[in-house]
Amino acid sequence: MSSATSTSPEQSVDLKNRWLAASLALLFPGLGHLYQGRTFKAAIYCVCILGLFFSGQALGEWKVVYLGDSEAGGRFAAGRGVVKRLLQGYAAQFPVGALAWPAVIQSRRYQDPSNVGRAELDGPLEAPFLGGIWIDTPEGPKALVDLSGTVRLEPNGANVRGRFVGTTHDGQPIELALGTVTDLGQKVSANEDRTLEARLGEIPRTIEVPAGARPYFKGAIPRPFLDRYQVPLGDQGEDILTAKLGGRLEIAYVFTWIAGLLNVLAIWDALDGPAYGYGTEFEERKKRRRRKDGESPAGSPDETARRPQPAGRAL
Amino acid sequence: MPIPALFAGDQLWYLVPLTLAVSLSYTASRYESREVILWRAASFFWKTLLFMSIIFAVLYVLAIGL
């Protein structure tokens, strides 16, 4: 492809390979302009667009960039409901570039039929644990003792077994052999915590268990960042986040949307040059006219009347 | 509600970086000259904040007594 220049008569902008520049701008804000040697604009786009994108995500606890929701689960894969899901905001976030694109992969991972809460493991797992020993009572589940420590799980045939090492809420060391794991939350989810529930073998005698009660081990392990970043929130997750952040969540979404929309302007600028020209045309035209005419002083009523409007007056 | 109390909440302050980013990026997409971009972005920024302040003041006055 041949190089191109913007059409400004006074000062042209070398756009080099404009389609490559536009592609780079789409890939990463400012990269296309950097390729074209327009470093000042590259810096503006990079700082402003990525600043908005990342601060928006931080405001929304890194949960506001995602494709689709749980209600529409599976529709994307089936080729239906795409427009509905895009209109939920991701269409505006997508142009930010490669930093927003993992959401497409995460959406597919999240909606994969195998991504359900279950009691299976692909391999050994060791993670910090926060939870406790619980019993069921007529009034509902009740914690006998709070625990924090490390849990180690490993596949055991069709089941999962493991061991917990840590301390109780009053600082007493405790070690527990876990029986069959009955529930292990989804591998991929926007929630930071992955639920874990298991039967218990023997428990220390220091913990008093009411007669007839069957204690069980229940709590959560942290979900790795890559298993929760840009993963669809789902209806419930969105409700929880809204209740927690209130209006700040809306601002977080708006920041990421506007970041994407601003990059559309940047992509267009990389492809076609500045919309109103170099910006100094008016001054140059005025100088030329002065040199050519050599008479009427600038700002005289006559000149003011026929003065061309500077490009971008619409601002 | 007194006006300072309205600003005590963090939400209105988010408008400032948002407006700054929008004015810089938008103006950068219109012009090429560094001086023109900065000058017009500053103008865009203040005009936008002024406009939003006027809207805010109008809404605030209308909300008195509600």
Contacts between the chains, C-beta under 8 A, distances in Angstrom:
chain1	res1	chain2	res2	distance
A	6	B	32	7.5
A	8	B	32	7.8
A	11	B	32	7.3
A	13	B	32	5.4
A	38	B	32	7.5
A	40	B	34	5.2
A	40	B	37	7.6
A	41	B	28	5.0
A	41	B	32	7.6
A	41	B	37	7.6
A	44	B	24	5.2
A	44	B	25	6.4
A	44	B	28	4.7
A	44	B	37	7.3
A	45	B	25	6.2
A	45	B	28	6.6
A	48	B	20	7.7
A	48	B	21	3.9
A	48	B	22	7.9
A	48	B	24	5.2
A	48	B	25	4.7
A	49	B	21	7.4
A	49	B	25	6.5
A	51	B	17	7.3
A	51	B	21	6.2
A	52	B	17	7.7
A	52	B	18	7.0
A	52	B	21	5.1
A	55	B	17	7.2
A	59	B	14	7.8
A	247	B	11	5.4
A	248	B	10	7.4
A	248	B	11	6.7
A	251	B	11	6.3
A	251	B	14	5.0
A	254	B	18	7.5
A	255	B	14	7.6
A	255	B	18	6.7
A	258	B	18	6.8
A	258	B	21	7.6
A	258	B	22	6.5
A	259	B	21	7.9
A	262	B	21	7.1
A	262	B	22	6.7
A	262	B	25	4.3
A	262	B	26	7.3
A	265	B	25	6.3
A	265	B	26	6.4
A	265	B	29	3.9
A	266	B	25	6.7
A	266	B	28	7.6
A	266	B	29	6.4
A	268	B	29	6.7
A	269	B	28	7.0
A	269	B	29	4.4
A	273	B	32	7.4
A	274	B	28	8.0
A	274	B	29	6.7
A	274	B	30	5.8
A	274	B	31	5.2
A	274	B	32	4.7
A	275	B	29	6.2
A	275	B	30	5.0
A	276	B	30	4.6
A	276	B	31	5.9
A	277	B	31	7.1
A	277	B	32	7.4
A	278	B	31	6.8
A	278	B	32	4.5
A	278	B	33	5.6
A	278	B	36	7.8
A	279	B	30	7.8
A	279	B	31	3.4
A	279	B	32	5.8
A	279	B	33	3.7
A	279	B	35	7.8
A	279	B	36	3.2
A	279	B	37	7.0
A	279	B	40	7.8
A	280	B	33	5.1
A	280	B	36	6.5
A	311	B	30	7.9
A	312	B	30	5.1
A	312	B	31	6.4
A	312	B	40	6.8
A	315	B	27	7.2
A	315	B	30	7.2
A	315	B	40	5.8
A	315	B	43	7.1
A	315	B	44	5.9
